[in-house]
């Protein structure tokens, strides 16, 4: 069918196919691979499901809707957009003050229900185990810069030699979205690993990223190569950490530092809204293991009442003084 004749019925068929089809990128041919959708007991993170995630379906619907909205503006394509608009969402977001609480609205037709994803951060022990799996100075320097700066993967991979401020302990990156050049912090340990890496491999030329490949002719390290560094390490540890979890780890460490305010953490992470930074203040059950163990080991304290209350009144209200 030509794209000019598509109706909502075809959009319904598309969503139905997404919900039942298997994603070819999720196929695991290696013997003993964990089952898709299962939860790793060490990290608490679910593995990717065999099909398409609800967020993927919602993203595809948004893209198709935008495609037809663009052509409808010029009088091309069908009369009605095959992906129905959500009028409740449009009404809730129109003329809204940023100081007011965001109003709730119903999901649009065909839109899947999206669950709120909580950030996943490594514990100190898990981070140390992952760091010990790094086989060269470049990988150790790269991970140290990630976990101390909280920079996104693509941002840090584009850092050049002129972007390193050794005196102030910061790196200049091209931020996501605005494409503005902004500084991010770097710990003294990360800068020490970076200096060792540059001393071993030599200084790169002007305009060339500092992170380069180690095999063959030196080339800039791509996102897929950096992701493979993490994948090799977590496969040995039987974990499922990702490259973006390093940013979550850095953000969680900063948000839980009593010496840093939430606004300061928002500035470091370059979040547009402080509500995004607040997600990293949520305390998980794994973080309360020691406190829960101490709670269970403490004996139950007997109930006591102030002496100014009469025993008959306590018994009448609480039943036998309990």
N, C-alpha and C positions, 0 to 999 in steps of 0.2 A: 504494500500500500504506500502511495506517495505521502510525503509528510504534510501536504496541504489538506488531505482528507482525514487526518487522524482526529478521533473524537475521544471522549472520556472513557469509552469502552476499551480502547486500546491502552489507555493509561492504567485501567484496572487490570488488564491482562499482564502488563509490564510488572506491576507490583506483585501480582500473584506468582509470576515466574521468579522474581527476586526472592520471594519468601520460601520457595520450595527448591530452587536450583542449588547445586553445589558449586562453591567457589573453587575454580581450578588451582588458585594460588594457595589453597589450604590443604591440598593433598600431601600426605606424608608417605613416602615410599620406603623410608628407612625402617628396617625391622626394629621393633621395640619402641617406636615413637609413641609419645603419650597421646591419648585419645583427644580429638578436637573438642573444645568446650570444657574440658576437665580443669580443675583448680589445682595449681601447684601448692602442696602443703607447706613448703618453706617460705614462699613469697606471698601466698594468699591471692595471687593474681590468676584469673581465669585465662586459659589459653583460647586462641581464636577459634570460633565455631566453624563448622564445616561449610555452612552456607554464608549468605551475605548478612552483615550486621544491620540492625535498624537504622543506624546512622548513615550507612552507605545508601540504603533505600531512600531516606529523606534527602540526602545530598543529590541523588540522581533526579528526584522529583523537582527539586529546586532548580537544577540546571535545565531540565526540559521546560519547566514553566518559564524561566527567563528567556530561553530560545524563542518560544512562541510569542511571548510578550513583546520581544524586540521586533519580530516580523509583523505582528498585528499593528504596531505603531505606524508602519508604512503601508498598511492595507494588504498585506500578503498573508497567506495561510488561511486556516479555518476561522470562522466567525467567533467561536468561543475557544478559550484556552483549554486544551485537553486535560491539563492538571488544574483542578478547581482551586480557587483562591480561598484563603481563610479570612473571611470578613471579620470574625470575632478578634483575631490577632491584629488586624489592621486598625480596628477601633480601639483596642487596648493600648496600642503603641503610638497612636496619633496624638499630637499635642500633649505629650506627657512630659512633666518636669522631671529632670534627673534626680531631684531630691525626694520625689515620691516613691513609694514602694511599687514595684512592678505588679500590675494587675494580672490576675489569672484569666486565662482564656481557654476555650476548647480547642482541641486539635482539629485541623482541617481534614476533609475527606481524603482517604487514601494514605494519610500520614501515619507512620508507625509511632508507637509510644517509645520515647527515648528515656532510658534510665540515667540518672545522674551518676557520672563516673567520679569516684573518689581518687585523689592522687595516691600513687604507690611509691613509697620511699624506702630505701634500704636502711637497715639497722647498721650500726657501726661494725658489728661482726660480719655481716653480709658484704658490706662495702670493702672491708679488709680482705675477705676471701676473693672477691672479684678483682681487687687491685693486685693481689699476688699472682693472678693468672696472666697478667700482662708480661709479654715475652721480650720487650725491647723498651728502650728509653723513650721512643716516640709515643708508644701506647700509654706508658705511665704518665708522660707529660700531658697527653691529650685528656685522659680521664681526670687528672688533677685539675686541669683548667675547667673542665665541664662541671665538676662537683663543687668547685669553689666560686665560680662566676654565675652559675645558673643560666648560662647562655643556651640558646637553642642550637640544635645540631648544625644547621646550615650557616648560622651566624658565626660560630667559632671556626668552622672550616675555611671561611673566607678571610681570616686574619692574616695580614702581611707583616713583614718585619717592622715597617714604620708604624704599625698599629699597636706595638707593644711599648707601654710606658713603664720602664723598669723602675723609675724613681717613685712614681705614685702608686705602683702596683695595680695597674689596670690595663685592660685591652680595649681597643676601639673596634666595634663591630657595626655592620650594616643591619639595622634592626628589621624584623619582619613587619610587613604591612606598610609602614611609612617610608621605608628605605632610607631612613636618616642614620647618620653616623653618630653612634652613642657609645659612651664608655661603660664597661662592666668590670667588676673587681676581679682580682686574682690573688690568691693567697701566696705568701712567701714560699711555701713548699711547692706550689704549682710553678712559680717562676724559676725555682731552683731546678726542677725537672726540665723545664723548657730550656733553660740555659745549657744544661748538660746535653740535651738533644741537639741543639744548634751547634754546640762545640763538636759533637761527633760527626754530624752530617755536613757541616758548613753552612754559611749564611746563604739564603736564597737571593735571587736577583730581585731588582725592584719590580713591583707589580705582580710578584708571584707569591701565592700563599705559603706560609711557613710549614704547613703540614703536607708532606710529600710521600709518595710511595717508596718502598724499600727495594723492590725488585725491578730489574730492567732499568730503562731510562727513567730518571726521576720525573714524576708527574704529580700535579696537585691531587691530594687525597679527596675522593668523592664521598658523598653521603653513603652510598652503598658499600664502599670499602670500609668506612668507619663503622657502619652498622655490623659488618661481618666480623670486625674485631670483637665486639661485644658478644655476638652469637657464638663464636668459637669458645669464648671463656665460659659462657653460661651453659653450653652443651656439656662441658666437662664437669660442671658443678650440678647438673640436672636442675637448673633454674630457668626462669623465663623473663629475666630482666631485659629491658630494651634500652636503646640509646637515649630516648626521651626521659626514662626514669632517672637519669642522672640529674636532669633539671628539677624533677620532683624531689629528689633527695636534697639538693641544695636549697630549694625553697622551703622544705619542711624544717631543715636545720635552722635556717634563718628565722622562720616564723615562730619557732619555739624557743628562741634565744631571748631571755628576759631583758637583755640590754638593747635589743633592737625593737623599735615600734613597728606596728603593722604598716604604717605609711612609709617608713624607711624601706621595709622589705618590698613594698609595691614599687618604689622608685628603682630599687636594684633589679627587680624582675621585669620592670617596664610593662606592668599590667595597666590596661586602660581603665579598669574599674577595680576598686578595692574589694568588691565582692569576690572576684577571682582569687585574690590573695588570701581571703578568709578561708578558702577551702583547705589550705595547708595547715590551719590551726586545729583541725579535727583530730582528736586523739582516738586511735584505733585500739582494739582489744589486745593486739600484740604488744602495744606499748605499756600495758597495765599488768603484765605477767608478774613482775616482782611485787607490785603493790597488792595484787590479788592474793599472791602467796602469803604475804604478811597478814593480810586480812583474815584468811582462812586459819592461820596458825594462832591468832589471838583468841584467848578464851572469851566466852560469852559473859558479858558483865551483867550482874543482877540489876534489876530495875529498882531504882531508889526514888523517893519523893521528898520534896522539901518538908521540913518539920512543921511548918505553919499550917499544913493541910491535915484535917482530921482523918483518921483511919477509916471511919464510917463513910465519909464522903468519897474517899478514893475507891473503896470497895463498891459503892453504889454506881460510880461512873465507869470504872474500869473493870469491875468484876473480880473481886478477891485480891485486889492490889497488883494484878498482872498488867 
